Amino acid sequence: MVMILKRDGRKEPFMAEKIVVSAVKTGAPVEFAREIAGDISRNARDDLSTQEIRQQVLGRLRDRNPEWERNWQTYDAAVKKRATPTSPRATATSGM
C-alpha cells in the first residue's frame, strides 16, 4: 500500500477516490475525474506529498477547463482556509 505524506507530516494510505470526489466537486465529469485519479494512482509512490498530488490534479483540470481549477482554488480558500499556488497559465486566463 502506498503511503502519502500529508501537509502536517502525517502519513496515510493513498486513496484514489479522494481525487475523484475532489475533481467532481470542481465541475469535472466523473469519467474525467476517474481518469485523473487512475493516472496518479499508477504513478503513486511512498511519500508522495498531498501538495504534489494537488498540483497534478490542478494541472489536469486546468488543461481541460481552467474554470475547474479556479473552482478548486475557490474551495481551498473558502472552506479549507488556504491558498492554492496559482500557475502562470491560470493567472493569465483568469485575468488576475
Secondary structure, 3 states (H helix, E strand, C coil): CCEEECCCCCEEECCHHHHHHHHHHCCCCHHHHHHHHHHHHHHCCCCCEHHHHHHHHHHHHHHHCHHHHHHHHHHHHHCCCCCCCCCHHHHHHHCC
